[in-house]
Amino acid sequence: MKAEIKDFIGTLIGTKIKNCVPVSGGDISRAYVLYTDSDRIFCKLNNSSAAKSMFEAEEEGLKAIDKTKTVKTPIVYAVNALEKGACLLMEYVASKNPESKDLEMFGVQLAVMHQTSSDFYGWDNPNFIGNLLQSNHKHPNWVSFYVKERLDSQLQTAVRRGFLTKEEVPSIDKLQSVISSYCTGIKPSLLHGDLWSGNYLISENGEPYLIDPAVYFGHSEIDLSMSRLFGGFSSSFYAAYFEINPSQPGESDRMAIYQLYYLLVHLNIFGKSYYKSVKEILQVHF
């Protein structure tokens, strides 16, 4: 971290930063633990022109989850523009390797969080998935929301970036027709929106925390489908979740359709290595 940024952050928090330690794991932003005389603070830095908007959306999502009084989230101290980009300062949560009982608790808490509902699908504001803008225009119908605000936007981005051809992309009508056959009676749930294993942690005293959200109201199976895409969630987590919110018929069929969104996001951020997985789902289901 540059000295001038460290000094600026010290001014923001009203105390001198004694040490600054980089933290690995972030693909989009640089992360640090800042040490003061009395505390540790987690800091994210991003140099992009969208950085302040990204961090403000992250703060909004963390506060929305915290408001449910279900899964804990770190306290956000500040979001500030820098000369180039922005910084996000939040509570540092020391973590440990999860135990089975911790993941059971997480499963229960997430299930209860998903019971927070709305009369629409979407969110009041756009936010971000990775560094990609995520549109959240409100829809009264889940299939319409998922096709127009999620799949179609990422499919069109993939075409613009040369990862897919126009011929490989199903029409909106085709997407809606197919997905409608799998999705009926969906109730809006508050979602984390990007629930992979890097976006939760277990604190040293065993409390689950959610981080890096991309929140909106949608089908609860979205979070579960993402959690299964790359692993990192135990059988005890799912068993505890389904004790509260039982698995619904057709869940396994919907999983690939919901994972398609995240695979498209990865295709658009990281490139062609995700093409095969995207293409397979498009061929099998559409």
C-alpha positions as a Markdown table, in Angstrom:
| # | Residue | x | y | z |
|---|---|---|---|---|
| 1 | Met | 0.0 | 0.0 | 0.0 |
| 2 | Lys | 1.3 | 3.4 | -0.9 |
| 3 | Ala | 2.4 | 5.6 | 2.0 |
| 4 | Glu | 0.0 | 8.5 | 0.9 |
| 5 | Ile | -3.0 | 6.1 | 0.9 |
| 6 | Lys | -2.0 | 4.7 | 4.3 |
| 7 | Asp | -1.8 | 8.2 | 5.7 |
| 8 | Phe | -5.1 | 9.2 | 4.2 |
| 9 | Ile | -6.8 | 6.1 | 5.7 |
| 10 | Gly | -5.2 | 6.9 | 9.0 |
| 11 | Thr | -6.7 | 10.4 | 8.8 |
| 12 | Leu | -10.1 | 8.8 | 8.0 |
| 13 | Ile | -10.1 | 6.5 | 11.0 |
| 14 | Gly | -8.5 | 9.1 | 13.3 |
| 15 | Thr | -5.5 | 7.0 | 14.3 |
| 16 | Lys | -2.0 | 6.1 | 12.9 |
| 17 | Ile | -1.7 | 2.8 | 11.0 |
| 18 | Lys | 1.2 | 0.9 | 12.5 |
| 19 | Asn | 1.4 | -1.9 | 10.0 |
| 20 | Cys | -0.3 | -3.0 | 6.8 |
| 21 | Val | -0.4 | -6.7 | 5.8 |
| 22 | Pro | -1.6 | -7.8 | 2.3 |
| 23 | Val | -4.3 | -10.5 | 2.3 |
| 24 | Ser | -4.6 | -13.0 | -0.5 |
| 25 | Gly | -7.8 | -14.3 | -2.1 |
| 26 | Gly | -9.4 | -11.3 | -3.9 |
| 27 | Asp | -9.6 | -11.4 | -7.7 |
| 28 | Ile | -11.2 | -7.9 | -8.1 |
| 29 | Ser | -9.7 | -5.7 | -5.4 |
| 30 | Arg | -6.5 | -5.6 | -3.3 |
| 31 | Ala | -7.1 | -6.4 | 0.4 |
| 32 | Tyr | -5.1 | -5.6 | 3.5 |
| 33 | Val | -5.3 | -5.9 | 7.3 |
| 34 | Leu | -4.4 | -2.6 | 8.9 |
| 35 | Tyr | -3.0 | -2.6 | 12.4 |
| 36 | Thr | -3.4 | 0.3 | 14.8 |
| 37 | Asp | -2.4 | 0.6 | 18.4 |
| 38 | Ser | -5.7 | -0.9 | 19.5 |
| 39 | Asp | -7.4 | -2.6 | 16.6 |
| 40 | Arg | -7.3 | -4.4 | 13.3 |
| 41 | Ile | -9.2 | -3.1 | 10.3 |
| 42 | Phe | -9.9 | -4.8 | 7.0 |
| 43 | Cys | -9.3 | -2.6 | 3.9 |
| 44 | Lys | -10.1 | -3.1 | 0.2 |
| 45 | Leu | -8.6 | -1.0 | -2.5 |
| 46 | Asn | -9.6 | -0.8 | -6.1 |
| 47 | Asn | -8.3 | 1.6 | -8.8 |
| 48 | Ser | -11.1 | 1.4 | -11.2 |
| 49 | Ser | -13.4 | 4.3 | -12.0 |
| 50 | Ala | -16.3 | 2.2 | -10.7 |
| 51 | Ala | -14.6 | 1.4 | -7.4 |
| 52 | Lys | -16.6 | 3.7 | -5.2 |
| 53 | Ser | -19.9 | 2.5 | -6.7 |
| 54 | Met | -18.8 | -1.1 | -6.2 |
| 55 | Phe | -17.9 | -0.5 | -2.6 |
| 56 | Glu | -21.1 | 1.4 | -1.9 |
| 57 | Ala | -23.1 | -1.5 | -3.3 |
| 58 | Glu | -21.2 | -3.9 | -1.1 |
| 59 | Glu | -21.9 | -1.8 | 1.9 |
| 60 | Glu | -25.6 | -1.7 | 1.0 |
| 61 | Gly | -25.7 | -5.5 | 0.7 |
| 62 | Leu | -24.0 | -6.1 | 3.9 |
| 63 | Lys | -26.3 | -3.8 | 5.8 |
| 64 | Ala | -29.4 | -5.5 | 4.2 |
| 65 | Ile | -28.2 | -8.9 | 5.3 |
| 66 | Asp | -27.4 | -7.6 | 8.8 |
| 67 | Lys | -30.8 | -6.1 | 9.1 |
| 68 | Thr | -32.4 | -9.6 | 8.9 |
| 69 | Lys | -30.6 | -10.5 | 12.2 |
| 70 | Thr | -29.7 | -13.9 | 10.7 |
| 71 | Val | -26.2 | -14.3 | 9.4 |
| 72 | Lys | -23.7 | -11.8 | 10.7 |
| 73 | Thr | -21.8 | -9.4 | 8.4 |
| 74 | Pro | -18.7 | -7.2 | 9.2 |
| 75 | Ile | -19.4 | -3.7 | 10.2 |
| 76 | Val | -18.6 | -1.2 | 7.5 |
| 77 | Tyr | -16.6 | 1.8 | 8.8 |
| 78 | Ala | -16.2 | 3.9 | 5.6 |
| 79 | Val | -16.3 | 4.0 | 1.8 |
| 80 | Asn | -14.2 | 6.8 | 0.4 |
| 81 | Ala | -13.0 | 7.9 | -3.0 |
| 82 | Leu | -9.2 | 8.1 | -3.5 |
| 83 | Glu | -7.2 | 10.1 | -6.1 |
| 84 | Lys | -7.5 | 6.9 | -8.2 |
| 85 | Gly | -10.3 | 4.5 | -7.3 |
| 86 | Ala | -11.7 | 4.0 | -3.8 |
| 87 | Cys | -11.3 | 2.2 | -0.5 |
| 88 | Leu | -13.6 | 0.2 | 1.8 |
| 89 | Leu | -12.9 | -0.1 | 5.5 |
| 90 | Met | -14.6 | -2.6 | 7.6 |
| 91 | Glu | -14.4 | -4.7 | 10.8 |
| 92 | Tyr | -11.7 | -7.3 | 10.7 |
| 93 | Val | -13.2 | -10.7 | 11.6 |
| 94 | Ala | -10.5 | -13.3 | 12.6 |
| 95 | Ser | -11.6 | -16.6 | 11.1 |
| 96 | Lys | -10.9 | -20.3 | 11.6 |
| 97 | Asn | -11.4 | -23.5 | 9.7 |
| 98 | Pro | -15.1 | -24.5 | 9.8 |
| 99 | Glu | -16.3 | -27.3 | 12.0 |
| 100 | Ser | -19.4 | -29.3 | 11.2 |
| 101 | Lys | -21.4 | -27.6 | 13.9 |
| 102 | Asp | -20.4 | -24.2 | 12.5 |
| 103 | Leu | -21.7 | -25.1 | 9.1 |
| 104 | Glu | -24.9 | -26.5 | 10.5 |
| 105 | Met | -25.4 | -23.1 | 12.2 |
| 106 | Phe | -24.7 | -21.4 | 8.9 |
| 107 | Gly | -27.2 | -23.6 | 7.0 |
| 108 | Val | -29.9 | -22.7 | 9.5 |
| 109 | Gln | -29.1 | -19.0 | 9.5 |
| 110 | Leu | -29.1 | -18.8 | 5.7 |
| 111 | Ala | -32.4 | -20.7 | 5.5 |
| 112 | Val | -34.0 | -18.1 | 7.8 |
| 113 | Met | -32.4 | -15.3 | 5.9 |
| 114 | His | -34.0 | -16.7 | 2.7 |
| 115 | Gln | -37.4 | -16.3 | 4.4 |
| 116 | Thr | -37.0 | -12.6 | 4.2 |
| 117 | Ser | -39.3 | -11.8 | 1.3 |
| 118 | Ser | -40.7 | -9.0 | -0.9 |
| 119 | Asp | -43.5 | -8.4 | -3.4 |
| 120 | Phe | -41.0 | -8.1 | -6.3 |
| 121 | Tyr | -37.9 | -9.8 | -7.7 |
| 122 | Gly | -34.9 | -7.5 | -8.0 |
| 123 | Trp | -33.5 | -4.7 | -5.8 |
| 124 | Asp | -33.8 | -0.9 | -5.4 |
| 125 | Asn | -30.4 | -0.3 | -7.0 |
| 126 | Pro | -28.0 | -2.0 | -9.4 |
| 127 | Asn | -24.9 | -3.6 | -7.9 |
| 128 | Phe | -22.0 | -5.7 | -9.0 |
| 129 | Ile | -21.1 | -9.4 | -9.5 |
| 130 | Gly | -17.3 | -9.4 | -9.4 |
| 131 | Asn | -16.5 | -6.2 | -11.4 |
| 132 | Leu | -19.5 | -6.6 | -13.7 |
| 133 | Leu | -22.5 | -4.4 | -13.3 |
| 134 | Gln | -25.5 | -6.4 | -12.1 |
| 135 | Ser | -28.9 | -4.9 | -13.2 |
| 136 | Asn | -31.7 | -5.3 | -10.7 |
| 137 | His | -34.8 | -3.8 | -12.3 |
| 138 | Lys | -37.8 | -5.0 | -10.4 |
| 139 | His | -40.1 | -7.6 | -12.0 |
| 140 | Pro | -43.3 | -9.1 | -10.7 |
| 141 | Asn | -42.3 | -12.4 | -12.3 |
| 142 | Trp | -39.3 | -14.5 | -11.4 |
| 143 | Val | -38.6 | -16.0 | -14.9 |
| 144 | Ser | -38.8 | -12.6 | -16.5 |
| 145 | Phe | -36.4 | -11.2 | -14.0 |
| 146 | Tyr | -33.9 | -14.1 | -14.3 |
| 147 | Val | -33.9 | -14.0 | -18.1 |
| 148 | Lys | -33.8 | -10.3 | -18.7 |
| 149 | Glu | -31.7 | -9.1 | -15.7 |
| 150 | Arg | -29.4 | -12.1 | -15.4 |
| 151 | Leu | -29.0 | -14.4 | -18.3 |
| 152 | Asp | -29.5 | -12.2 | -21.3 |
| 153 | Ser | -27.2 | -9.4 | -20.1 |
| 154 | Gln | -24.4 | -11.8 | -19.5 |
| 155 | Leu | -25.0 | -13.6 | -22.8 |
| 156 | Gln | -24.9 | -10.4 | -24.7 |
| 157 | Thr | -21.7 | -9.4 | -22.9 |
| 158 | Ala | -20.2 | -12.7 | -23.9 |
| 159 | Val | -21.0 | -12.0 | -27.5 |
| 160 | Arg | -19.5 | -8.5 | -27.4 |
| 161 | Arg | -16.3 | -9.9 | -25.8 |
| 162 | Gly | -16.0 | -12.6 | -28.4 |
| 163 | Phe | -16.6 | -15.6 | -26.1 |
| 164 | Leu | -19.9 | -16.7 | -27.7 |
| 165 | Thr | -21.3 | -16.2 | -31.2 |
| 166 | Lys | -24.8 | -14.8 | -31.8 |
| 167 | Glu | -25.8 | -18.2 | -33.1 |
| 168 | Glu | -25.0 | -19.9 | -29.7 |
| 169 | Val | -27.2 | -17.5 | -27.7 |
| 170 | Pro | -30.9 | -18.5 | -27.3 |
| 171 | Ser | -33.5 | -15.9 | -27.8 |
| 172 | Ile | -35.3 | -14.3 | -24.9 |
| 173 | Asp | -38.4 | -16.1 | -25.8 |
| 174 | Lys | -36.6 | -19.4 | -25.8 |
| 175 | Leu | -35.0 | -18.7 | -22.5 |
| 176 | Gln | -38.3 | -17.8 | -20.9 |
| 177 | Ser | -40.1 | -20.8 | -22.4 |
| 178 | Val | -37.6 | -23.3 | -21.1 |
| 179 | Ile | -37.1 | -21.8 | -17.7 |
| 180 | Ser | -40.9 | -21.4 | -17.2 |
| 181 | Ser | -41.2 | -25.1 | -17.5 |
| 182 | Tyr | -38.9 | -25.6 | -14.5 |
| 183 | Cys | -39.9 | -22.6 | -12.3 |
| 184 | Thr | -43.4 | -22.2 | -10.9 |
| 185 | Gly | -44.6 | -20.7 | -7.6 |
| 186 | Ile | -41.3 | -19.1 | -6.8 |
| 187 | Lys | -41.3 | -16.8 | -3.8 |
| 188 | Pro | -38.9 | -13.9 | -3.6 |
| 189 | Ser | -36.1 | -14.5 | -1.0 |
| 190 | Leu | -33.3 | -12.1 | 0.1 |
| 191 | Leu | -30.2 | -13.6 | -1.6 |
| 192 | His | -26.5 | -13.2 | -0.9 |
| 193 | Gly | -26.2 | -13.4 | -4.7 |
| 194 | Asp | -22.6 | -14.7 | -4.9 |
| 195 | Leu | -22.4 | -17.5 | -2.4 |
| 196 | Trp | -19.2 | -19.4 | -3.1 |
| 197 | Ser | -16.9 | -20.6 | -0.4 |
| 198 | Gly | -14.7 | -17.5 | -0.5 |
| 199 | Asn | -17.7 | -15.3 | 0.5 |
| 200 | Tyr | -18.4 | -16.7 | 3.9 |
| 201 | Leu | -16.2 | -17.2 | 6.9 |
| 202 | Ile | -16.4 | -18.7 | 10.4 |
| 203 | Ser | -15.2 | -16.4 | 13.1 |
| 204 | Glu | -12.8 | -17.8 | 15.8 |
| 205 | Asn | -15.8 | -18.2 | 18.2 |
| 206 | Gly | -17.7 | -20.2 | 15.6 |
| 207 | Glu | -20.1 | -17.6 | 14.2 |
| 208 | Pro | -20.8 | -17.6 | 10.5 |
| 209 | Tyr | -20.3 | -14.3 | 8.5 |
| 210 | Leu | -21.2 | -13.4 | 5.0 |
| 211 | Ile | -19.0 | -11.1 | 3.0 |
| 212 | Asp | -18.9 | -9.7 | -0.6 |
| 213 | Pro | -22.7 | -9.8 | -1.3 |
| 214 | Ala | -24.5 | -9.1 | -4.6 |
| 215 | Val | -27.9 | -8.9 | -3.0 |
| 216 | Tyr | -31.4 | -9.0 | -4.5 |
| 217 | Phe | -34.7 | -10.7 | -4.1 |
| 218 | Gly | -34.9 | -13.9 | -6.1 |
| 219 | His | -35.3 | -17.7 | -5.9 |
| 220 | Ser | -33.5 | -19.1 | -2.8 |
| 221 | Glu | -32.1 | -21.9 | -5.0 |
| 222 | Ile | -29.8 | -19.4 | -6.7 |
| 223 | Asp | -27.6 | -19.2 | -3.6 |
| 224 | Leu | -27.7 | -23.0 | -3.2 |
| 225 | Ser | -26.8 | -23.5 | -6.8 |
| 226 | Met | -23.8 | -21.2 | -6.6 |
| 227 | Ser | -22.7 | -22.9 | -3.4 |
| 228 | Arg | -22.5 | -26.2 | -5.2 |
| 229 | Leu | -20.7 | -24.9 | -8.3 |
| 230 | Phe | -17.2 | -24.8 | -6.8 |
| 231 | Gly | -17.7 | -26.7 | -3.6 |
| 232 | Gly | -16.6 | -25.7 | -0.1 |
| 233 | Phe | -20.0 | -26.4 | 1.7 |
| 234 | Ser | -20.5 | -29.5 | 3.8 |
| 235 | Ser | -23.3 | -32.0 | 3.8 |
| 236 | Ser | -24.1 | -30.8 | 7.3 |
| 237 | Phe | -24.7 | -27.3 | 5.9 |
| 238 | Tyr | -27.2 | -28.5 | 3.4 |
| 239 | Ala | -28.9 | -30.9 | 5.8 |
| 240 | Ala | -29.4 | -28.0 | 8.3 |
| 241 | Tyr | -30.6 | -25.7 | 5.6 |
| 242 | Phe | -33.2 | -28.2 | 4.3 |
| 243 | Glu | -34.5 | -28.8 | 7.8 |
| 244 | Ile | -35.8 | -25.2 | 7.7 |
| 245 | Asn | -36.5 | -24.8 | 4.0 |
| 246 | Pro | -37.2 | -28.3 | 2.5 |
| 247 | Ser | -35.8 | -29.1 | -0.9 |
| 248 | Gln | -38.4 | -28.6 | -3.7 |
| 249 | Pro | -39.2 | -30.9 | -6.6 |
| 250 | Gly | -37.1 | -30.1 | -9.7 |
| 251 | Glu | -34.3 | -28.5 | -7.7 |
| 252 | Ser | -31.6 | -30.6 | -9.5 |
| 253 | Asp | -33.0 | -29.6 | -12.9 |
| 254 | Arg | -33.0 | -25.9 | -12.0 |
| 255 | Met | -29.4 | -26.1 | -10.6 |
| 256 | Ala | -27.6 | -26.1 | -14.0 |
| 257 | Ile | -29.9 | -23.3 | -15.3 |
| 258 | Tyr | -29.0 | -21.2 | -12.2 |
| 259 | Gln | -25.3 | -22.1 | -12.4 |
| 260 | Leu | -25.3 | -20.9 | -16.0 |
| 261 | Tyr | -25.5 | -17.3 | -14.8 |
| 262 | Tyr | -22.3 | -17.6 | -12.6 |
| 263 | Leu | -20.5 | -19.5 | -15.3 |
| 264 | Leu | -21.3 | -16.7 | -17.8 |
| 265 | Val | -20.0 | -14.2 | -15.2 |
| 266 | His | -16.8 | -16.2 | -14.9 |
| 267 | Leu | -16.5 | -16.5 | -18.7 |
| 268 | Asn | -16.9 | -12.7 | -19.1 |
| 269 | Ile | -14.3 | -11.9 | -16.3 |
| 270 | Phe | -11.8 | -14.7 | -16.7 |
| 271 | Gly | -12.2 | -15.9 | -20.3 |
| 272 | Lys | -12.4 | -18.9 | -22.4 |
| 273 | Ser | -11.7 | -21.6 | -19.8 |
| 274 | Tyr | -15.4 | -21.4 | -18.8 |
| 275 | Tyr | -16.7 | -21.7 | -22.4 |
| 276 | Lys | -17.0 | -25.5 | -22.3 |
| 277 | Ser | -19.2 | -25.4 | -19.2 |
| 278 | Val | -21.4 | -22.6 | -20.6 |
| 279 | Lys | -21.8 | -24.3 | -23.9 |
| 280 | Glu | -22.7 | -27.6 | -22.4 |
| 281 | Ile | -25.6 | -26.1 | -20.4 |
| 282 | Leu | -26.8 | -24.1 | -23.4 |
| 283 | Gln | -26.8 | -27.3 | -25.6 |
| 284 | Val | -28.5 | -29.5 | -23.0 |
| 285 | His | -31.2 | -27.2 | -21.8 |
| 286 | Phe | -31.8 | -24.7 | -24.6 |
